[in-house]
């Protein structure tokens, strides 16, 4: 099934992306690390740690990732250089006219920071204005309710790490594994519409 998918969508390149940040939204809080890999070839990877834009942070966010703002301010890559490197890597794995597609587990969060930094420092986002959320894709494929799309439920079905490591590259690779497993599974049969009495739609 993955081979069929790859041939069918040769113009689209699925890229698993994960980020670690200093807080819940861009603008005030900094993007601290980016990890990425090809969904269908996770050996092809990208990783960078960024200098923070400020020292605003949620302590729990830093504790989870283990990243230090002080250390990153010394050894991290400047945001401009980091996004240039990421854009160059994306172009190398998805040269035009191929379209890179950001794939994430809770993709809106990762895309939010990636989009902000790309536009802020480069003026454009190679991924465009959308992303593919693994949770939503899983719900569509399996018919699961949204409450059943947590990582715990998904790995119970496909296997894999029961929790994220909060290393951006390791998590991107784990996400790619889940996405491949979902792609390999036959889609759920469509639900038949049972019209209510008097419903003629």
C-alpha atoms as an extended CHARMM CRD file, in Angstrom:
* protein
*
       201  EXT
         1         1  UNK       CA              0.0000000000        0.0000000000        0.0000000000  PROA      1               0.0000000000
         2         2  UNK       CA              2.8260000000        2.4470000000        0.7760000000  PROA      2               0.0000000000
         3         3  UNK       CA              4.4520000000        1.6970000000       -2.5820000000  PROA      3               0.0000000000
         4         4  UNK       CA              1.1320000000        2.3490000000       -4.3450000000  PROA      4               0.0000000000
         5         5  UNK       CA              0.7040000000        5.5870000000       -2.3940000000  PROA      5               0.0000000000
         6         6  UNK       CA              4.2060000000        6.7330000000       -3.3050000000  PROA      6               0.0000000000
         7         7  UNK       CA              3.5970000000        6.1830000000       -7.0210000000  PROA      7               0.0000000000
         8         8  UNK       CA              0.1420000000        7.7220000000       -6.9350000000  PROA      8               0.0000000000
         9         9  UNK       CA              1.3470000000       10.9250000000       -5.2790000000  PROA      9               0.0000000000
        10        10  UNK       CA              4.8310000000       11.2500000000       -6.7640000000  PROA      10              0.0000000000
        11        11  UNK       CA              4.3620000000       15.0360000000       -6.8610000000  PROA      11              0.0000000000
        12        12  UNK       CA              3.8500000000       15.1490000000       -3.0700000000  PROA      12              0.0000000000
        13        13  UNK       CA              6.6270000000       14.4790000000       -0.5630000000  PROA      13              0.0000000000
        14        14  UNK       CA              5.4530000000       13.7280000000        2.9810000000  PROA      14              0.0000000000
        15        15  UNK       CA              7.8040000000       15.2410000000        5.5710000000  PROA      15              0.0000000000
        16        16  UNK       CA              7.3880000000       14.3440000000        9.2440000000  PROA      16              0.0000000000
        17        17  UNK       CA              8.1860000000       17.4140000000       11.3430000000  PROA      17              0.0000000000
        18        18  UNK       CA              8.4050000000       17.9120000000       15.0930000000  PROA      18              0.0000000000
        19        19  UNK       CA              9.4280000000       20.9660000000       17.0860000000  PROA      19              0.0000000000
        20        20  UNK       CA             10.3790000000       21.7950000000       20.6410000000  PROA      20              0.0000000000
        21        21  UNK       CA              9.5360000000       25.2690000000       21.8920000000  PROA      21              0.0000000000
        22        22  UNK       CA              9.7810000000       27.5340000000       24.9240000000  PROA      22              0.0000000000
        23        23  UNK       CA              6.0120000000       27.8790000000       25.1990000000  PROA      23              0.0000000000
        24        24  UNK       CA              2.6040000000       27.3140000000       23.6170000000  PROA      24              0.0000000000
        25        25  UNK       CA              2.5880000000       29.9000000000       20.8100000000  PROA      25              0.0000000000
        26        26  UNK       CA              5.0000000000       31.8180000000       18.5760000000  PROA      26              0.0000000000
        27        27  UNK       CA              5.5990000000       35.5150000000       18.8950000000  PROA      27              0.0000000000
        28        28  UNK       CA              6.3190000000       35.5330000000       22.6000000000  PROA      28              0.0000000000
        29        29  UNK       CA              7.8850000000       32.0720000000       22.8620000000  PROA      29              0.0000000000
        30        30  UNK       CA             10.8320000000       30.7950000000       20.8360000000  PROA      30              0.0000000000
        31        31  UNK       CA             11.2090000000       27.8340000000       18.5350000000  PROA      31              0.0000000000
        32        32  UNK       CA             14.1050000000       25.8600000000       20.0410000000  PROA      32              0.0000000000
        33        33  UNK       CA             14.6050000000       22.8060000000       17.8190000000  PROA      33              0.0000000000
        34        34  UNK       CA             13.3360000000       21.3090000000       14.5760000000  PROA      34              0.0000000000
        35        35  UNK       CA             13.4720000000       17.6410000000       13.6420000000  PROA      35              0.0000000000
        36        36  UNK       CA             12.3010000000       16.2510000000       10.3110000000  PROA      36              0.0000000000
        37        37  UNK       CA             12.5050000000       13.1500000000        8.1450000000  PROA      37              0.0000000000
        38        38  UNK       CA             10.8870000000       11.7210000000        5.0560000000  PROA      38              0.0000000000
        39        39  UNK       CA              7.8200000000        9.7030000000        6.0110000000  PROA      39              0.0000000000
        40        40  UNK       CA              8.6040000000        6.9980000000        3.4510000000  PROA      40              0.0000000000
        41        41  UNK       CA             12.3780000000        7.0620000000        4.0060000000  PROA      41              0.0000000000
        42        42  UNK       CA             13.0330000000        8.1190000000        7.6210000000  PROA      42              0.0000000000
        43        43  UNK       CA             16.7960000000        7.6510000000        7.2430000000  PROA      43              0.0000000000
        44        44  UNK       CA             16.7950000000       11.0000000000        5.4230000000  PROA      44              0.0000000000
        45        45  UNK       CA             16.7140000000       13.4920000000        8.2870000000  PROA      45              0.0000000000
        46        46  UNK       CA             17.1620000000       17.0990000000        9.3300000000  PROA      46              0.0000000000
        47        47  UNK       CA             17.8560000000       18.5260000000       12.7850000000  PROA      47              0.0000000000
        48        48  UNK       CA             18.7730000000       21.9500000000       14.1130000000  PROA      48              0.0000000000
        49        49  UNK       CA             18.7440000000       23.7400000000       17.4670000000  PROA      49              0.0000000000
        50        50  UNK       CA             18.0340000000       27.4780000000       17.4000000000  PROA      50              0.0000000000
        51        51  UNK       CA             19.1170000000       30.4630000000       19.4230000000  PROA      51              0.0000000000
        52        52  UNK       CA             16.0940000000       31.7310000000       21.3800000000  PROA      52              0.0000000000
        53        53  UNK       CA             14.6170000000       35.0930000000       20.4430000000  PROA      53              0.0000000000
        54        54  UNK       CA             14.0610000000       35.9300000000       24.1120000000  PROA      54              0.0000000000
        55        55  UNK       CA             14.2260000000       34.3440000000       27.5270000000  PROA      55              0.0000000000
        56        56  UNK       CA             10.4440000000       34.1370000000       27.8850000000  PROA      56              0.0000000000
        57        57  UNK       CA              9.6230000000       30.5160000000       28.6380000000  PROA      57              0.0000000000
        58        58  UNK       CA              7.1890000000       28.1670000000       30.3170000000  PROA      58              0.0000000000
        59        59  UNK       CA              9.3030000000       26.1620000000       32.7930000000  PROA      59              0.0000000000
        60        60  UNK       CA              7.3900000000       22.9490000000       32.0900000000  PROA      60              0.0000000000
        61        61  UNK       CA              8.1050000000       23.2460000000       28.3450000000  PROA      61              0.0000000000
        62        62  UNK       CA             11.8420000000       23.4880000000       29.0050000000  PROA      62              0.0000000000
        63        63  UNK       CA             11.7350000000       20.6650000000       31.5400000000  PROA      63              0.0000000000
        64        64  UNK       CA             10.0250000000       18.3790000000       29.0310000000  PROA      64              0.0000000000
        65        65  UNK       CA             12.5060000000       19.0290000000       26.2230000000  PROA      65              0.0000000000
        66        66  UNK       CA             15.5870000000       19.3100000000       28.4200000000  PROA      66              0.0000000000
        67        67  UNK       CA             16.7230000000       22.3110000000       26.3910000000  PROA      67              0.0000000000
        68        68  UNK       CA             18.3700000000       25.2990000000       28.0560000000  PROA      68              0.0000000000
        69        69  UNK       CA             17.8150000000       28.8350000000       26.7870000000  PROA      69              0.0000000000
        70        70  UNK       CA             21.1900000000       29.8700000000       28.1520000000  PROA      70              0.0000000000
        71        71  UNK       CA             23.0150000000       27.0600000000       26.3730000000  PROA      71              0.0000000000
        72        72  UNK       CA             21.1040000000       27.5550000000       23.1310000000  PROA      72              0.0000000000
        73        73  UNK       CA             21.9060000000       31.2700000000       23.1470000000  PROA      73              0.0000000000
        74        74  UNK       CA             25.5790000000       30.2520000000       22.9980000000  PROA      74              0.0000000000
        75        75  UNK       CA             25.6280000000       27.1660000000       20.7780000000  PROA      75              0.0000000000
        76        76  UNK       CA             22.3450000000       27.3610000000       18.8570000000  PROA      76              0.0000000000
        77        77  UNK       CA             22.0620000000       28.3720000000       15.2100000000  PROA      77              0.0000000000
        78        78  UNK       CA             20.6370000000       31.8240000000       14.5000000000  PROA      78              0.0000000000
        79        79  UNK       CA             16.9550000000       31.6410000000       13.4750000000  PROA      79              0.0000000000
        80        80  UNK       CA             17.7390000000       33.0330000000       10.0100000000  PROA      80              0.0000000000
        81        81  UNK       CA             20.4400000000       30.4300000000        9.3490000000  PROA      81              0.0000000000
        82        82  UNK       CA             18.3170000000       27.6510000000       10.8390000000  PROA      82              0.0000000000
        83        83  UNK       CA             15.3750000000       28.3930000000        8.5560000000  PROA      83              0.0000000000
        84        84  UNK       CA             17.6800000000       28.7860000000        5.5430000000  PROA      84              0.0000000000
        85        85  UNK       CA             19.1330000000       25.3490000000        6.2860000000  PROA      85              0.0000000000
        86        86  UNK       CA             15.6800000000       23.8380000000        6.7080000000  PROA      86              0.0000000000
        87        87  UNK       CA             14.3940000000       25.4060000000        3.4870000000  PROA      87              0.0000000000
        88        88  UNK       CA             17.4670000000       24.1450000000        1.6120000000  PROA      88              0.0000000000
        89        89  UNK       CA             16.9450000000       20.6240000000        2.9820000000  PROA      89              0.0000000000
        90        90  UNK       CA             13.2630000000       20.6810000000        2.0000000000  PROA      90              0.0000000000
        91        91  UNK       CA             14.1940000000       21.7880000000       -1.5140000000  PROA      91              0.0000000000
        92        92  UNK       CA             16.7560000000       18.9760000000       -1.7680000000  PROA      92              0.0000000000
        93        93  UNK       CA             14.2280000000       16.2660000000       -0.8940000000  PROA      93              0.0000000000
        94        94  UNK       CA             11.2730000000       17.8160000000       -2.7410000000  PROA      94              0.0000000000
        95        95  UNK       CA             12.6610000000       19.7210000000       -5.7410000000  PROA      95              0.0000000000
        96        96  UNK       CA             10.1270000000       21.6010000000       -7.8500000000  PROA      96              0.0000000000
        97        97  UNK       CA              7.5740000000       20.7600000000       -9.0900000000  PROA      97              0.0000000000
        98        98  UNK       CA              7.2020000000       18.3200000000       -6.1700000000  PROA      98              0.0000000000
        99        99  UNK       CA              5.2240000000       19.6580000000       -3.2100000000  PROA      99              0.0000000000
       100       100  UNK       CA              6.5180000000       19.1040000000        0.3300000000  PROA      100             0.0000000000
       101       101  UNK       CA              3.7380000000       18.3320000000        2.8160000000  PROA      101             0.0000000000
       102       102  UNK       CA              4.3330000000       18.8960000000        6.5340000000  PROA      102             0.0000000000
       103       103  UNK       CA              3.0860000000       15.8810000000        8.5020000000  PROA      103             0.0000000000
       104       104  UNK       CA              2.8180000000       15.9990000000       12.2830000000  PROA      104             0.0000000000
       105       105  UNK       CA              1.1690000000       14.4190000000       15.2690000000  PROA      105             0.0000000000
       106       106  UNK       CA             -0.9500000000       17.3900000000       16.2580000000  PROA      106             0.0000000000
       107       107  UNK       CA              0.3550000000       19.1660000000       13.1660000000  PROA      107             0.0000000000
       108       108  UNK       CA             -1.3260000000       22.5290000000       13.9000000000  PROA      108             0.0000000000
       109       109  UNK       CA              1.1080000000       23.1360000000       16.7710000000  PROA      109             0.0000000000
       110       110  UNK       CA              4.2490000000       22.2990000000       14.7930000000  PROA      110             0.0000000000
       111       111  UNK       CA              3.0500000000       24.1220000000       11.6520000000  PROA      111             0.0000000000
       112       112  UNK       CA              2.1940000000       27.2070000000       13.7040000000  PROA      112             0.0000000000
       113       113  UNK       CA              5.8100000000       27.6800000000       14.7870000000  PROA      113             0.0000000000
       114       114  UNK       CA              7.3450000000       26.5750000000       11.4770000000  PROA      114             0.0000000000
       115       115  UNK       CA              5.0950000000       28.9280000000        9.5190000000  PROA      115             0.0000000000
       116       116  UNK       CA              5.8160000000       31.8530000000       11.8310000000  PROA      116             0.0000000000
       117       117  UNK       CA              9.5860000000       31.3990000000       11.6260000000  PROA      117             0.0000000000
       118       118  UNK       CA              9.6780000000       30.8070000000        7.8740000000  PROA      118             0.0000000000
       119       119  UNK       CA              7.6510000000       33.9560000000        7.1660000000  PROA      119             0.0000000000
       120       120  UNK       CA              9.3950000000       36.0310000000        9.7990000000  PROA      120             0.0000000000
       121       121  UNK       CA             12.9330000000       35.1960000000        8.6760000000  PROA      121             0.0000000000
       122       122  UNK       CA             12.6350000000       34.1120000000        5.0200000000  PROA      122             0.0000000000
       123       123  UNK       CA              9.3930000000       35.6950000000        3.8970000000  PROA      123             0.0000000000
       124       124  UNK       CA              7.7920000000       32.4470000000        2.7220000000  PROA      124             0.0000000000
       125       125  UNK       CA              6.9300000000       28.9430000000        3.8940000000  PROA      125             0.0000000000
       126       126  UNK       CA              8.0420000000       26.0420000000        1.6290000000  PROA      126             0.0000000000
       127       127  UNK       CA              5.1670000000       23.9630000000        3.0480000000  PROA      127             0.0000000000
       128       128  UNK       CA              2.5690000000       26.5340000000        2.0470000000  PROA      128             0.0000000000
       129       129  UNK       CA             -0.4980000000       27.2950000000        4.1440000000  PROA      129             0.0000000000
       130       130  UNK       CA             -1.5250000000       23.8180000000        5.2420000000  PROA      130             0.0000000000
       131       131  UNK       CA             -0.3110000000       20.6720000000        6.9860000000  PROA      131             0.0000000000
       132       132  UNK       CA             -1.3980000000       17.0340000000        7.3110000000  PROA      132             0.0000000000
       133       133  UNK       CA             -2.3340000000       16.0500000000       10.8530000000  PROA      133             0.0000000000
       134       134  UNK       CA             -1.7180000000       12.3810000000       11.6870000000  PROA      134             0.0000000000
       135       135  UNK       CA             -4.4640000000       12.4150000000       14.3160000000  PROA      135             0.0000000000
       136       136  UNK       CA             -7.0460000000       13.6520000000       11.8120000000  PROA      136             0.0000000000
       137       137  UNK       CA             -5.7840000000       11.2810000000        9.1040000000  PROA      137             0.0000000000
       138       138  UNK       CA             -6.0400000000        8.3710000000       11.5630000000  PROA      138             0.0000000000
       139       139  UNK       CA             -9.6130000000        9.3260000000       12.4830000000  PROA      139             0.0000000000
       140       140  UNK       CA            -10.5680000000        9.4820000000        8.8160000000  PROA      140             0.0000000000
       141       141  UNK       CA             -8.9230000000        6.1740000000        7.9880000000  PROA      141             0.0000000000
       142       142  UNK       CA            -10.2680000000        4.2070000000       10.9500000000  PROA      142             0.0000000000
       143       143  UNK       CA            -13.5110000000        5.9630000000       11.8590000000  PROA      143             0.0000000000
       144       144  UNK       CA            -12.1550000000        6.6680000000       15.3560000000  PROA      144             0.0000000000
       145       145  UNK       CA            -13.7090000000        9.4060000000       17.4560000000  PROA      145             0.0000000000
       146       146  UNK       CA            -11.4790000000       12.4140000000       18.1370000000  PROA      146             0.0000000000
       147       147  UNK       CA            -11.1320000000       11.3110000000       21.7720000000  PROA      147             0.0000000000
       148       148  UNK       CA             -9.5900000000        8.0840000000       20.4460000000  PROA      148             0.0000000000
       149       149  UNK       CA             -6.8040000000        9.7850000000       18.4690000000  PROA      149             0.0000000000
       150       150  UNK       CA             -4.3590000000       10.3160000000       21.3280000000  PROA      150             0.0000000000
       151       151  UNK       CA             -0.9090000000        8.7630000000       20.9730000000  PROA      151             0.0000000000
       152       152  UNK       CA             -1.8890000000        6.0810000000       23.4780000000  PROA      152             0.0000000000
       153       153  UNK       CA             -4.7500000000        4.9030000000       21.2830000000  PROA      153             0.0000000000
       154       154  UNK       CA             -2.8070000000        5.0790000000       18.0220000000  PROA      154             0.0000000000
       155       155  UNK       CA              0.2340000000        3.1210000000       19.2440000000  PROA      155             0.0000000000
       156       156  UNK       CA             -2.0780000000        0.5260000000       20.8020000000  PROA      156             0.0000000000
       157       157  UNK       CA             -3.2520000000       -0.2110000000       17.2560000000  PROA      157             0.0000000000
       158       158  UNK       CA              0.0420000000        0.0320000000       15.3590000000  PROA      158             0.0000000000
       159       159  UNK       CA              2.7830000000       -0.3710000000       17.9560000000  PROA      159             0.0000000000
       160       160  UNK       CA              5.6140000000        2.0370000000       18.6040000000  PROA      160             0.0000000000
       161       161  UNK       CA              6.7880000000        4.2050000000       21.4740000000  PROA      161             0.0000000000
       162       162  UNK       CA              3.9770000000        4.7870000000       24.0070000000  PROA      162             0.0000000000
       163       163  UNK       CA              5.2280000000        8.3120000000       24.7170000000  PROA      163             0.0000000000
       164       164  UNK       CA              7.1500000000       11.0190000000       22.9100000000  PROA      164             0.0000000000
       165       165  UNK       CA             10.8210000000       11.4700000000       23.8010000000  PROA      165             0.0000000000
       166       166  UNK       CA             10.6100000000       15.2420000000       23.2220000000  PROA      166             0.0000000000
       167       167  UNK       CA             13.7210000000       15.1330000000       21.0970000000  PROA      167             0.0000000000
       168       168  UNK       CA             12.4630000000       16.7240000000       17.8810000000  PROA      168             0.0000000000
       169       169  UNK       CA             14.2650000000       14.3650000000       15.5060000000  PROA      169             0.0000000000
       170       170  UNK       CA             13.4350000000       11.1840000000       17.4370000000  PROA      170             0.0000000000
       171       171  UNK       CA              9.7850000000       12.2360000000       17.6050000000  PROA      171             0.0000000000
       172       172  UNK       CA              9.7100000000       13.0570000000       13.8850000000  PROA      172             0.0000000000
       173       173  UNK       CA             11.0140000000        9.5510000000       13.1210000000  PROA      173             0.0000000000
       174       174  UNK       CA              8.4310000000        7.9650000000       15.4480000000  PROA      174             0.0000000000
       175       175  UNK       CA              5.6690000000       10.0190000000       13.8000000000  PROA      175             0.0000000000
       176       176  UNK       CA              6.8160000000        8.8430000000       10.3680000000  PROA      176             0.0000000000
       177       177  UNK       CA              6.5340000000        5.2300000000       11.5180000000  PROA      177             0.0000000000
       178       178  UNK       CA              2.9450000000        5.7890000000       12.6500000000  PROA      178             0.0000000000
       179       179  UNK       CA              2.0430000000        7.5450000000        9.4050000000  PROA      179             0.0000000000
       180       180  UNK       CA              3.4450000000        4.6770000000        7.3310000000  PROA      180             0.0000000000
       181       181  UNK       CA              1.4490000000        2.1750000000        9.3950000000  PROA      181             0.0000000000
       182       182  UNK       CA             -1.7570000000        4.1320000000        8.7990000000  PROA      182             0.0000000000
       183       183  UNK       CA             -1.0220000000        4.3650000000        5.0650000000  PROA      183             0.0000000000
       184       184  UNK       CA             -0.5100000000        0.6030000000        4.8940000000  PROA      184             0.0000000000
       185       185  UNK       CA             -3.8910000000       -0.1010000000        6.5020000000  PROA      185             0.0000000000
       186       186  UNK       CA             -7.0070000000       -0.3750000000        4.3740000000  PROA      186             0.0000000000
       187       187  UNK       CA             -9.3310000000        2.6010000000        4.9120000000  PROA      187             0.0000000000
       188       188  UNK       CA            -12.4120000000        2.0500000000        7.0110000000  PROA      188             0.0000000000
       189       189  UNK       CA            -15.5950000000        1.3840000000        5.0670000000  PROA      189             0.0000000000
       190       190  UNK       CA            -17.6080000000        4.5940000000        4.6040000000  PROA      190             0.0000000000
       191       191  UNK       CA            -20.5090000000        5.0090000000        6.9660000000  PROA      191             0.0000000000
       192       192  UNK       CA            -23.8880000000        4.7200000000        5.3280000000  PROA      192             0.0000000000
       193       193  UNK       CA            -26.2610000000        7.5890000000        5.9350000000  PROA      193             0.0000000000
       194       194  UNK       CA            -29.3800000000        6.5090000000        7.7760000000  PROA      194             0.0000000000
       195       195  UNK       CA            -31.9250000000        9.2740000000        7.1390000000  PROA      195             0.0000000000
       196       196  UNK       CA            -34.1460000000       10.1950000000       10.0180000000  PROA      196             0.0000000000
       197       197  UNK       CA            -37.8730000000       10.0440000000        9.5100000000  PROA      197             0.0000000000
       198       198  UNK       CA            -38.8390000000       12.9090000000        7.2500000000  PROA      198             0.0000000000
       199       199  UNK       CA            -35.2170000000       13.5000000000        6.1510000000  PROA      199             0.0000000000
       200       200  UNK       CA            -35.1420000000       13.6720000000        2.3430000000  PROA      200             0.0000000000
       201       201  UNK       CA            -31.5900000000       15.0060000000        1.9930000000  PROA      201             0.0000000000
